[in-house]
Amino acid sequence: MHRLKKYILLLLIPLSFYACEREFVFLSGTEGLNFSVDTLMFDTIFTSVGSVTKNFRIYNPYDEDLIINSVELSGGETSNFRLNINGQAEDRVDNLRINAKDSVFVFVDVTIEPDNSNNPFVVSDSILFYSGEKSQKVNLVAYGQNVELLTQENIKTTTFTADKPYLIYDYLVVDSLETLTIEPGSRLYFHNDARLVIFGSMSVNGTPEEPVHFLGDRLDDWYRDKPGQWGYIHFMPSSSDNIIDNAIIQQGTMGIFVDSVGLGDSNPLIIHNTIINHISQFGILTQNANMDVSNTVIGNCGYHSVALTLGGTYNFYHCTIANYFPNWVNRNTPALFLNNYYTDETGAEVINPLIEANFYNSIIYGDKYSEIGFDFKDKESEKDSKSSFNYKFESCLLKSGNLDVSDQSRYINIWTNEDPNFIDPSAYNYQLDTLSFCQGIADKEIADKYRRDILNNSRVSDLNGPDIGAYERMEEE
């Protein structure tokens, strides 16, 4: 008898599981399914390069379980789009089950084949849903853009134009004694960790109306202000005769890395009318270089916006160095950092003099207590002259905390810890508000050498006098 009960129990166990299974039904003649979107949109996708993966949800709005007869990509195997339906990477799935009041995900990505057009073009398809007698669809739309794809390229003297974008996939090297010229309106996009390395020369010739862009290759809106999407622009020690005029450099690990450029009889690297923003580490990082920067904004950076290290010679005119890196990152480094030494492999400190670092008519500000940091060493024979580090701030606003600014040979006509009243730092707008403290206080002789601001507005026609920083406040008439 005991053995008989055991057999009966074993028979009841699978029957109990069978009884617990849901009984799915076809819902015919209903109002249909609900979707989280009617149309799934993809921002501009470079040809031959896949998109980000987007998704939407299919909702069962009913109190009963249901089976969708089929979910399928209208274009089938010929479509540019690809689906993953509830975990199944297929262009068609039959008998898709959804519990009552539940939902499933559909994931979509797209790869667009190149054509002969220089202008953006539209690629579309749809996903079809058949539930009983009801048919519905979700539209898929993507904008394609042909690019000049550059992968591990070493280039000779050449010119980049605005005809269509350039996509640097790994690295692009400008060889020694060669020159890369970049015309107004040109767009250079960089894939993850890609970088531009200059051994020769680079001339970036943007205009206020048509700046040259250096950006990451993800163009979806979510990526617009995300740092660290690509590498950086690297000027090597042999590089010379470089100029960057009217450029926008964003979303990199670094903006510009300048290594021993402009020394001796070489001309300094010139950066003019440029925006460097949304950078995960350094906006500008130098090592013993010679550089002139004017009418330039160096914005949110994870470490320093500007780090001038291992000495060198630097001049900044009418610049805005403003660091309000996002709150979720604990930035504990100042926006501006100056240094004149390094520690070699033996542990010895090697001092390389900071010949000069001059800042004129500029704003150095951010959300930290102090946005200026120094790390200097003296040569024993020069302690009295302090010639190992020479810097000067003249007619500048400084977020200096409790830094001693009493040395009038270094701090000339400066203002400290006054709010510059940027229009909206949270939206990366560092133009001056109507009530900005920075209006009309710039040194006029310096301003006369830089008569137009980064937006091509006149400084010298302002009846209240020129403003400090990269932007001249222009009141509407």
Salt bridges, closest charged atoms under 4 A:
ASP63 OD1 - LYS101 NZ 3.74
ASP65 OD2 - ARG22 NH1 3.42
GLU72 OE1 - ARG92 NH1 2.52
ASP94 OD1 - ARG92 NE 2.86
ASP109 OD1 - ARG82 NE 2.93
ASP175 OD2 - LYS156 NZ 3.24
ASP217 OD2 - HIS191 ND1 2.66
ASP220 OD2 - LYS54 NZ 3.55
ASP221 OD1 - ARG224 NE 3.99
ASP225 OD1 - LYS226 NZ 2.86
GLU349 OE2 - LYS377 NZ 3.54
ASP367 OD1 - ARG331 NH2 2.83
GLU371 OE2 - ARG331 NH2 2.81
GLU380 OE2 - LYS383 NZ 3.55
GLU394 OE1 - LYS392 NZ 3.86
ASP407 OD2 - ARG410 NE 3.55
ASP448 OD1 - ARG451 NH1 2.29
GLU472 OE1 - ARG459 NE 3.95
GLU475 OE2 - ARG473 NE 3.06
